[in-house]
Every structure is written in C-alpha cells, then in structure tokens.
Amino acid sequence: MIVPQPGGSTGGVNRLAAETSPYLLQHSRNPVEWHPWGDEALAAARELDRPIFLSIGYSACHWCHVMEHESFEDSDIAGYMNAHFINIKVDREERPDLDQIYMSAVQALTGHGGWPMSVFLRPDLKPFFGGTYWPPRTRMGMPGFREILEKVVEAWESRRGDVDRGAEELANAVVQLGMPQAGPVQLSENVLENAVRSLLRAADRRNGGFGGAPKFPHPMDLRVLLRGWKRFDSNDAFDVVRLTLDKMAAGGIYDHLGGGFHRYATDAHWLVPHFEKMLYDNALLVPAYLEAFQATGDADSARVARETLEYVLREMTSPEGGFYSTQDADSEGVEGKFFVWSEAEIAEHLGPDDARVVNYCYDVTAQGNWEGHNILNRPKTHAQAANVLGLDEAELSRILDRCRRKLYEVRAQRVHPGRDEKILVSWNGLMIAAMAQGAAVLDDERFAQAACSAADFILDHVRDERGDLRHSYKDGRARFNAYLDDYACLIDGLMELYQTTFEPRYVDAALELAERAREKFRDPQGGGFFYTAIDHEELIARQKDSQDSATPSGNGMAAYALLRLARLTGRPDIEELAVETLEMLSGQMARIPLASGQSLLALDFLRGPAREIVIVEGNQPGSAADALRTLHERFVPNKVVLRRDAETADGSLPASLRPLLRGKTGEADEATIYVCEQGICHAPVTGAVGLGSALDA
C-alpha cells in the first residue's frame, strides 16, 4: 500500500514513513510497498502464501543507495515486487539479530556476504535464496535483479518442493553456523601464544594490517598483539602494531582535517577508504592508539587518539548526551565528495607558499591520487618532509596546523554527508569506554564528562519501565529489545567510567545489568550467552554471537566485561560466569584466533597477572592524582583501579566496592597504594614514586 501524502499531493509514502531509522525513511518514498519487519508483514505473507523479499542494509552503505536508485526506484521492478512478494526492509543496525541470521544464510549460499543483503524467505521465515547487490538488469556477467525476481517466482509457483527442501537445509545450516564450531580446550597460555603466532603470520609487514585489499583496522587483534609483546617479550608483535597504527594514521583512511577514521581501505596501503565513518570503528581504535602511547610514549599515537575523540565530541554527540551512529560516505550523491581536494582548491585557499608545503606533505597533485581527486594522506614521515622542504620540524608542524584549520573551515562550508542519529546502546558502550580511557590517559576532563553524559542518558532514557535495556533511541523513542552486546558493551563502558571518575553508581549500574544479562541471555546447558533474550520474538535460530566482526563478539565482550566487574567487586560468582563463557569459546580461540580478538583479550586478563590497585587519598593535595597519572602513563593492560577517601569508615563504603576497599587505610601524607594480584596483596607503597616502583617490580 502506498499511502497518499497529506494535502492531496500526487506523491506517496509507504509504511516505512512511520519509522525512526534514517535508512528506512530513505526508502519511504520508493514505489516498492515496503513493510518494516513486524506482525503485519509476516501475517500478510502467511495469508497470501507469498515469498518474502527481505532487504537489509544501513544508512551509510554506499551500495545500498545504489541498489535503491537503480532497482527500488524503478517503477517496473517495484510493480513486479509488489505483485509477487511481501517486501520487508530492515536496518541492520536496529535489528542485528535478523542481520546475523540471514547473513549466515547468504554466506552459506554464496561463500561471501555484505550489504545490501537480499534474501528470499518462506512465510515461516526460512530462507531459500539470497545474495547481496544485484544490478537492475543483467550486465557484465552479473544476474539482473528483475531476472532474479522472475526466477524466484517461477520456482515458487512451479517447483515448490525444491524450494521447501532448500529452505529446510539452509535453515538447519543457519542454526549450526550460529553456534561455536570447535570443541573446548584448556584455557592455557598456549592459546594466547598460538594466537600471537597466527596474527603475525597474517600480518602485512610492508603496509601494516592483516591480509591484502580490502583492508580493515582489526583493533582488537592489535591489542592482542600488544599484550603478546608484553607477555612473551615479542618484539615482532610490537613492530606489527606500531607499523599498522602508523600506516593507518598516515593513510587516507584517517581524516587528517577533522579527525576520526573511515570504515576501511579499499586498497592494501590504506589510501582509499570507504568514506563512511562509524562510531564503533572510532571507539575501538582509540584504545589501540592509547595503549600504543602507553607502551611507547609516542606523542603521535596520543595525538590520533585525542583528535578522534574530539571529532566524536564535535560531530557525533547528541544534545542529550548519547553518541550518534554513522556518517555517510556520500554527499550530493557522490562517494567521498566531502573529503577530497583538487590542487587548485588548495592553492586558492592557502596561497602558493603554504600550498607548496601542504601539497608535498599530503600527496596533492594536479592529476590526483584517486579518480582525479586527492585524498589527503602522508606518504612521507614528518621528518622526511621537513628535510625535503628545508624546514625545521617544529616550524613544519606550525605551518601544517595552521593550514589544516583553514582547510577544515573551508570544508565545513560544503554539503555534509548525511548522519544517522540513532543512539545504539552497544556502540555507545564502546565509545563510553574509549572516552573514559582517553580522559584518564590524556588527562582531559572533557572526555570524562562526555562519557558520563552518555552513560547517564542511556541509563535514564534507553530502558523500559522494568529497567531492561532497549537497543536503540531516536526521536524520543527507545525501541527494540536489547541484545547481548548492548548489555556487555555498556557494562564494559561503565567499568572504564568508574575507573576514571570513581563514582560508585556506575559500578552499581553495571552489577544490575550483569544480573539481568544472566537472567535473560545465559545458556545454562552449553555455557556462555545467546545473542537474543529469553523473551525475544521467536526466530528460526537463537544464535550465540561468538566471532568478532567489525565489532567485538557479544560473548567475547561479556567475558571481558564480567571478569573486570568480578575483580572490581570481589564477586566470584560473576567471575565463574565469565570463565564459563571463555570455556565455551576456548576451541574457537585455539582454532580461529583471527575471529576471536575480544575473547583473547578476556583470556589474557584471566591468565594474569591482573592487578587490583587501590589508591587511598592522603593529606597532601594532588598526591592521588599524581599516582593515577603515573599509572596511566604505563602500559598495564590487566588491572582494575579503585579509589578511597581515607576518612570514610569501612561501614560507610559502597556495598559493591567494600570487598576490595575494606581495611585499606592511608598511612602517610602522600596517597597510599595497595597492589594485589592473584589473591596476594603486596605491602602498601606511598605516592607516585612508590607506585612506579611497585609496577616495575
């Protein structure tokens, strides 16, 4: 049904007009009679005995826009779809449960996946055929979408038995693919050592990263390698991390004017990105750069982390406090147009002298480095550029800082890419953790304030009347049942936020969420957690999210967050839940380490040494802050940090923190620091110097 527009216009909108998702609203004026996923559409498919055409994508997806323009805006194709199918459009960011299930089906059918995802289902929701992008009509060896529709209809009407057999087989495959495939192994250090070796074999020693084009950032894997460097004294692991982070920061995948990272590079050397910016990529890369800064003292790593967080503050933070989801690749219908430059533009806005410097440093030429345009990147190091240009390095920095500010102001006048302003709990949890860690390591209170605002907003506004999390918030509406990664990522973000602000309410909130996750998602038979809650709508499979994708797996993040929460609160029952989850994941970690980065981070924490550090205030102002600064300057990955006011009596301590804080008193004017690990507490030390010595020991 196309709904007439108010005011008698000849145009019309379909059922998607009532949705909040920008992706669905983009399709609300298509001539296709789109339905959102829901009872109305599914009932219509059963009543009419029609196949469902399920199209899944997201607002920042370039090829989703292409398929819409080519096929879904084509009146002939739309008419055929309307006559023969129940057509359902889904935003994968709102319904990752559906995306996981039907992506498994497409991958089983074709050997690959991606978006837009196009799947044909029986009315009982079992898939029988699917793919990704199809052109409207056959070309260059690719089947046309119109021809595919006709073949599906022919099979549905004439070969229904074949369709049914295929659907049953595919549904069974989806159920199997939704569970960890490998049997359990011992949670030993050998699993970590094998993972480091596997990552090093996959590393690109020339360009950084893993594998060839297209090239993705792999932030969890980089953090695993940093821990491998520390645990196994592996300089090889350290070198791969440094090379990768340096190459990404110098490449076109990084926005040298506005900060932040694009989705991935289409080439092997990080020059040409897919230009969309995703909240989760930036949230996950910030800790990698912060930890590299702690490990090396490299100021450039700190700069990239700071600029990325500032980009999020400036362009991806809602007035309510939550963080927006994505920025599009396209503006004015052209991918990357907002971000690229011509040599003439640089000269016009900077003048000849500054333009000469910028053009050399950022690889700007008359012919361009991508499709006749220039993507800003730094193929030469700062020192190399200064030498060639005959400038002092400090002077070159001043020139480039001035020029970047000017070009950013010029760029700001262009038509901006679209922004998806959904606030997703899981991605916000990742960014809360990044902001909190950035505040601590970079000593910048703005980032802590942003993390608090986002956490408070979600806890206050993205829960239902029972206190259960919802998944998404937009236009004043909190919608959709929360998934495992919503709980796990928010718990982790709250853990990081407590260790920056030392506000006990964030620990209390994390404990409450952990209890709800146990009740709603735990698998008491197989261990670990299901991706959907026990009261979620019934789908063809209840999967376990065990392998990392662009974001951490739900089970890997749950294990990591719960381990830290257990150590911080002295709760062995929560630690048992985390260990049970890691045991369920153990075979996968041993056999498929490149899909298990977040789980390996949790295993590294479990294997230890994991330190419990309690800082008790002294009488000397600033002593506790100095001790914390000393701690945050160092790469000490496996730790929980608590802070206590020396004047607070044991009986007045927050109940959630009492097990670790009880009995720890101040012994000097300087802060007193207690360092415990693996059930053993060492003698307390005082001040920043004492803490530094204890950490070195």
Solvent accessible surface area in square Angstrom, and as a share of the most:
residue,aa,sasa,rsa
1,M,115,0.51
2,I,69,0.35
3,V,53,0.31
4,P,106,0.67
5,Q,36,0.16
6,P,130,0.82
7,G,88,0.85
8,G,69,0.66
9,S,55,0.36
10,T,149,0.87
11,G,35,0.33
12,G,16,0.15
13,V,22,0.13
14,N,1,0.01
15,R,53,0.19
16,L,0,0.00
17,A,46,0.36
18,A,77,0.60
19,E,25,0.11
20,T,7,0.04
21,S,0,0.00
22,P,23,0.14
23,Y,1,0.00
24,L,6,0.03
25,L,64,0.32
26,Q,67,0.30
27,H,0,0.00
28,S,10,0.06
29,R,149,0.54
30,N,5,0.03
31,P,48,0.30
32,V,0,0.00
33,E,55,0.25
34,W,0,0.00
35,H,14,0.06
36,P,34,0.21
37,W,29,0.10
38,G,25,0.24
39,D,124,0.64
40,E,108,0.48
41,A,1,0.01
42,L,15,0.07
43,A,42,0.33
44,A,25,0.19
45,A,0,0.00
46,R,143,0.52
47,E,145,0.65
48,L,97,0.48
49,D,68,0.35
50,R,65,0.24
51,P,3,0.02
52,I,0,0.00
53,F,0,0.00
54,L,0,0.00
55,S,1,0.00
56,I,0,0.00
57,G,0,0.00
58,Y,18,0.07
59,S,2,0.01
60,A,0,0.00
61,C,7,0.04
62,H,34,0.15
63,W,113,0.40
64,C,2,0.01
65,H,40,0.18
66,V,33,0.19
67,M,1,0.00
68,E,17,0.08
69,H,132,0.59
70,E,41,0.19
71,S,0,0.00
72,F,2,0.01
73,E,83,0.37
74,D,36,0.19
75,S,88,0.57
76,D,75,0.39
77,I,0,0.00
78,A,1,0.00
79,G,37,0.36
80,Y,38,0.14
81,M,0,0.00
82,N,31,0.16
83,A,58,0.45
84,H,56,0.25
85,F,3,0.01
86,I,10,0.05
87,N,2,0.01
88,I,0,0.00
89,K,1,0.01
90,V,4,0.02
91,D,2,0.01
92,R,48,0.18
93,E,6,0.03
94,E,4,0.02
95,R,23,0.08
96,P,25,0.15
97,D,3,0.02
98,L,0,0.00
99,D,9,0.05
100,Q,45,0.20
101,I,5,0.03
102,Y,2,0.01
103,M,20,0.09
104,S,15,0.10
105,A,0,0.00
106,V,0,0.00
107,Q,87,0.39
108,A,51,0.40
109,L,74,0.37
110,T,56,0.32
111,G,68,0.66
112,H,108,0.48
113,G,33,0.31
114,G,16,0.16
115,W,79,0.28
116,P,1,0.01
117,M,0,0.00
118,S,0,0.00
119,V,0,0.00
120,F,0,0.00
121,L,0,0.00
122,R,26,0.09
123,P,17,0.11
124,D,69,0.36
125,L,18,0.09
126,K,52,0.22
127,P,0,0.00
128,F,24,0.10
129,F,78,0.33
130,G,2,0.02
131,G,6,0.05
132,T,25,0.15
133,Y,30,0.11
134,W,19,0.07
135,P,0,0.00
136,P,21,0.13
137,R,99,0.36
138,T,83,0.48
139,R,102,0.37
140,M,187,0.83
141,G,80,0.77
142,M,75,0.34
143,P,68,0.43
144,G,0,0.00
145,F,0,0.00
146,R,46,0.17
147,E,60,0.27
148,I,10,0.05
149,L,0,0.00
150,E,69,0.31
151,K,143,0.60
152,V,9,0.05
153,V,13,0.07
154,E,80,0.36
155,A,13,0.10
156,W,18,0.06
157,E,124,0.56
158,S,78,0.50
159,R,112,0.41
160,R,81,0.30
161,G,37,0.35
162,D,69,0.36
163,V,10,0.06
164,D,46,0.24
165,R,144,0.52
166,G,28,0.27
167,A,0,0.00
168,E,68,0.31
169,E,121,0.54
170,L,14,0.07
171,A,5,0.04
172,N,96,0.49
173,A,35,0.27
174,V,0,0.00
175,V,58,0.33
176,Q,117,0.52
177,L,91,0.45
178,G,5,0.05
179,M,67,0.30
180,P,31,0.19
181,Q,110,0.49
182,A,21,0.16
183,G,40,0.38
184,P,111,0.70
185,V,49,0.28
186,Q,147,0.65
187,L,24,0.12
188,S,21,0.14
189,E,65,0.29
190,N,106,0.55
191,V,9,0.05
192,L,7,0.03
193,E,67,0.30
194,N,39,0.20
195,A,0,0.00
196,V,10,0.05
197,R,118,0.43
198,S,13,0.09
199,L,1,0.00
200,L,24,0.12
201,R,171,0.62
202,A,31,0.24
203,A,15,0.11
204,D,28,0.15
205,R,127,0.46
206,R,199,0.72
207,N,30,0.15
208,G,0,0.00
209,G,0,0.00
210,F,14,0.06
211,G,43,0.41
212,G,45,0.43
213,A,61,0.48
214,P,74,0.47
215,K,0,0.00
216,F,70,0.29
217,P,3,0.02
218,H,58,0.26
219,P,8,0.05
220,M,10,0.04
221,D,7,0.03
222,L,1,0.00
223,R,27,0.10
224,V,7,0.04
225,L,0,0.00
226,L,2,0.01
227,R,8,0.03
228,G,3,0.03
229,W,58,0.20
230,K,102,0.43
231,R,61,0.22
232,F,55,0.23
233,D,113,0.58
234,S,20,0.13
235,N,100,0.51
236,D,59,0.30
237,A,0,0.00
238,F,42,0.18
239,D,82,0.42
240,V,4,0.02
241,V,1,0.01
242,R,69,0.25
243,L,49,0.25
244,T,0,0.00
245,L,2,0.01
246,D,62,0.32
247,K,81,0.34
248,M,0,0.00
249,A,7,0.06
250,A,31,0.24
251,G,6,0.06
252,G,3,0.02
253,I,0,0.00
254,Y,2,0.01
255,D,7,0.04
256,H,17,0.08
257,L,22,0.11
258,G,5,0.04
259,G,4,0.03
260,G,0,0.00
261,F,1,0.00
262,H,4,0.02
263,R,22,0.08
264,Y,39,0.15
265,A,0,0.00
266,T,59,0.34
267,D,25,0.13
268,A,31,0.24
269,H,104,0.46
270,W,0,0.00
271,L,24,0.12
272,V,21,0.12
273,P,3,0.02
274,H,24,0.11
275,F,2,0.01
276,E,4,0.02
277,K,3,0.01
278,M,1,0.00
279,L,2,0.01
280,Y,9,0.03
281,D,4,0.02
282,N,1,0.00
283,A,2,0.01
284,L,10,0.05
285,L,1,0.01
286,V,1,0.01
287,P,10,0.06
288,A,1,0.01
289,Y,4,0.01
290,L,0,0.00
291,E,8,0.03
292,A,1,0.00
293,F,50,0.21
294,Q,22,0.10
295,A,25,0.19
296,T,45,0.26
297,G,51,0.49
298,D,33,0.17
299,A,75,0.58
300,D,65,0.34
301,S,4,0.03
302,A,14,0.11
303,R,84,0.30
304,V,1,0.00
305,A,1,0.01
306,R,77,0.28
307,E,43,0.19
308,T,0,0.00
309,L,0,0.00
310,E,48,0.22
311,Y,2,0.01
312,V,0,0.00
313,L,46,0.23
314,R,114,0.41
315,E,29,0.13
316,M,1,0.00
317,T,42,0.24
318,S,5,0.03
319,P,131,0.83
320,E,90,0.40
321,G,6,0.06
322,G,0,0.00
323,F,0,0.00
324,Y,17,0.07
325,S,1,0.01
326,T,0,0.00
327,Q,17,0.08
328,D,15,0.08
329,A,2,0.02
330,D,17,0.09
331,S,7,0.04
332,E,104,0.47
333,G,69,0.66
334,V,78,0.45
335,E,33,0.15
336,G,0,0.00
337,K,88,0.37
338,F,12,0.05
339,F,18,0.07
340,V,13,0.07
341,W,1,0.00
342,S,39,0.25
343,E,63,0.28
344,A,74,0.58
345,E,55,0.25
346,I,0,0.00
347,A,47,0.37
348,E,131,0.59
349,H,57,0.25
350,L,25,0.13
351,G,25,0.24
352,P,114,0.72
353,D,111,0.57
354,D,28,0.15
355,A,3,0.03
356,R,135,0.49
357,V,6,0.04
358,V,3,0.01
359,N,26,0.13
360,Y,68,0.26
361,C,0,0.00
362,Y,5,0.02
363,D,41,0.21
364,V,6,0.04
365,T,47,0.28
366,A,80,0.62
367,Q,133,0.59
368,G,15,0.15
369,N,40,0.21
370,W,47,0.16
371,E,134,0.60
372,G,51,0.49
373,H,86,0.38
374,N,1,0.01
375,I,7,0.04
376,L,12,0.06
377,N,13,0.07
378,R,40,0.15
379,P,78,0.49
380,K,86,0.37
381,T,80,0.47
382,H,51,0.23
383,A,51,0.40
384,Q,91,0.41
385,A,1,0.00
386,A,3,0.03
387,N,123,0.63
388,V,91,0.52
389,L,20,0.10
390,G,66,0.64
391,L,50,0.25
392,D,93,0.48
393,E,87,0.39
394,A,53,0.41
395,E,61,0.27
396,L,0,0.00
397,S,42,0.27
398,R,137,0.50
399,I,17,0.09
400,L,2,0.01
401,D,53,0.28
402,R,114,0.42
403,C,2,0.01
404,R,46,0.17
405,R,147,0.54
406,K,88,0.37
407,L,2,0.01
408,Y,57,0.22
409,E,101,0.45
410,V,26,0.15
411,R,8,0.03
412,A,38,0.29
413,Q,153,0.68
414,R,53,0.19
415,V,86,0.50
416,H,96,0.43
417,P,15,0.09
418,G,37,0.36
419,R,97,0.35
420,D,0,0.00
421,E,62,0.28
422,K,0,0.00
423,I,4,0.02
424,L,2,0.01
425,V,0,0.00
426,S,4,0.03
427,W,24,0.08
428,N,0,0.00
429,G,0,0.00
430,L,11,0.05
431,M,0,0.00
432,I,0,0.00
433,A,12,0.09
434,A,0,0.00
435,M,0,0.00
436,A,0,0.00
437,Q,24,0.10
438,G,0,0.00
439,A,7,0.06
440,A,21,0.16
441,V,18,0.10
442,L,17,0.08
443,D,99,0.51
444,D,19,0.10
445,E,113,0.51
446,R,109,0.40
447,F,0,0.00
448,A,4,0.03
449,Q,106,0.47
450,A,12,0.09
451,A,0,0.00
452,C,22,0.13
453,S,52,0.33
454,A,0,0.00
455,A,0,0.00
456,D,40,0.21
457,F,10,0.04
458,I,0,0.00
459,L,21,0.11
460,D,104,0.54
461,H,102,0.45
462,V,0,0.00
463,R,64,0.23
464,D,29,0.15
465,E,157,0.71
466,R,143,0.52
467,G,13,0.13
468,D,14,0.07
469,L,4,0.02
470,R,61,0.22
471,H,4,0.02
472,S,4,0.03
473,Y,27,0.10
474,K,29,0.12
475,D,98,0.51
476,G,56,0.54
477,R,107,0.39
478,A,33,0.25
479,R,48,0.17
480,F,38,0.16
481,N,54,0.28
482,A,4,0.03
483,Y,0,0.00
484,L,1,0.01
485,D,20,0.11
486,D,0,0.00
487,Y,1,0.00
488,A,3,0.02
489,C,4,0.02
490,L,0,0.00
491,I,3,0.02
492,D,10,0.05
493,G,0,0.00
494,L,0,0.00
495,M,0,0.00
496,E,31,0.14
497,L,0,0.00
498,Y,1,0.00
499,Q,13,0.06
500,T,32,0.18
501,T,37,0.22
502,F,31,0.13
503,E,61,0.28
504,P,46,0.29
505,R,119,0.43
506,Y,1,0.00
507,V,0,0.00
508,D,70,0.36
509,A,13,0.10
510,A,0,0.00
511,L,24,0.12
512,E,67,0.30
513,L,0,0.00
514,A,4,0.03
515,E,57,0.26
516,R,52,0.19
517,A,6,0.05
518,R,66,0.24
519,E,125,0.56
520,K,29,0.12
521,F,0,0.00
522,R,81,0.30
523,D,12,0.06
524,P,83,0.52
525,Q,162,0.72
526,G,46,0.44
527,G,8,0.07
528,G,1,0.01
529,F,1,0.01
530,F,29,0.12
531,Y,4,0.02
532,T,12,0.07
533,A,4,0.03
534,I,126,0.64
535,D,85,0.44
536,H,26,0.11
537,E,72,0.32
538,E,162,0.73
539,L,26,0.13
540,I,30,0.15
541,A,14,0.11
542,R,82,0.30
543,Q,14,0.06
544,K,14,0.06
545,D,23,0.12
546,S,8,0.05
547,Q,81,0.36
548,D,26,0.13
549,S,89,0.57
550,A,35,0.27
551,T,31,0.18
552,P,4,0.03
553,S,1,0.01
554,G,0,0.00
555,N,0,0.00
556,G,0,0.00
557,M,6,0.03
558,A,5,0.04
559,A,0,0.00
560,Y,16,0.06
561,A,0,0.00
562,L,4,0.02
563,L,0,0.00
564,R,15,0.05
565,L,0,0.00
566,A,3,0.02
567,R,41,0.15
568,L,0,0.00
569,T,2,0.01
570,G,32,0.31
571,R,74,0.27
572,P,95,0.60
573,D,52,0.27
574,I,1,0.01
575,E,37,0.17
576,E,119,0.53
577,L,9,0.05
578,A,0,0.00
579,V,38,0.22
580,E,44,0.20
581,T,0,0.00
582,L,0,0.00
583,E,87,0.39
584,M,27,0.12
585,L,0,0.00
586,S,0,0.00
587,G,0,0.00
588,Q,2,0.01
589,M,0,0.00
590,A,26,0.20
591,R,145,0.53
592,I,69,0.35
593,P,9,0.06
594,L,71,0.35
595,A,15,0.12
596,S,0,0.00
597,G,0,0.00
598,Q,2,0.01
599,S,0,0.00
600,L,1,0.00
601,L,0,0.00
602,A,0,0.00
603,L,0,0.00
604,D,8,0.04
605,F,1,0.01
606,L,38,0.19
607,R,99,0.36
608,G,4,0.03
609,P,69,0.44
610,A,2,0.02
611,R,38,0.14
612,E,32,0.14
613,I,0,0.00
614,V,1,0.01
615,I,0,0.00
616,V,0,0.00
617,E,49,0.22
618,G,23,0.22
619,N,124,0.64
620,Q,86,0.38
621,P,127,0.80
622,G,45,0.43
623,S,4,0.03
624,A,3,0.02
625,A,35,0.27
626,D,63,0.33
627,A,0,0.00
628,L,17,0.09
629,R,102,0.37
630,T,22,0.13
631,L,0,0.00
632,H,26,0.12
633,E,111,0.50
634,R,78,0.28
635,F,12,0.05
636,V,9,0.05
637,P,25,0.16
638,N,10,0.05
639,K,34,0.14
640,V,1,0.00
641,V,2,0.01
642,L,0,0.00
643,R,73,0.27
644,R,10,0.04
645,D,75,0.39
646,A,43,0.34
647,E,162,0.73
648,T,42,0.24
649,A,65,0.51
650,D,52,0.27
651,G,67,0.64
652,S,81,0.52
653,L,7,0.03
654,P,45,0.28
655,A,78,0.60
656,S,15,0.09
657,L,3,0.01
658,R,71,0.26
659,P,60,0.38
660,L,21,0.11
661,L,3,0.02
662,R,129,0.47
663,G,51,0.49
664,K,27,0.11
665,T,70,0.40
666,G,32,0.31
667,E,115,0.51
668,A,46,0.36
669,D,87,0.45
670,E,68,0.30
671,A,0,0.00
672,T,0,0.00
673,I,1,0.00
674,Y,25,0.09
675,V,8,0.05
676,C,6,0.04
677,E,35,0.16
678,Q,122,0.54
679,G,82,0.79
680,I,109,0.55
681,C,82,0.49
682,H,91,0.41
683,A,82,0.63
684,P,51,0.32
685,V,38,0.22
686,T,54,0.32
687,G,1,0.01
688,A,24,0.18
689,V,127,0.73
690,G,15,0.15
691,L,0,0.00
692,G,6,0.06
693,S,66,0.42
694,A,28,0.22
695,L,16,0.08
696,D,102,0.53
697,A,115,0.89
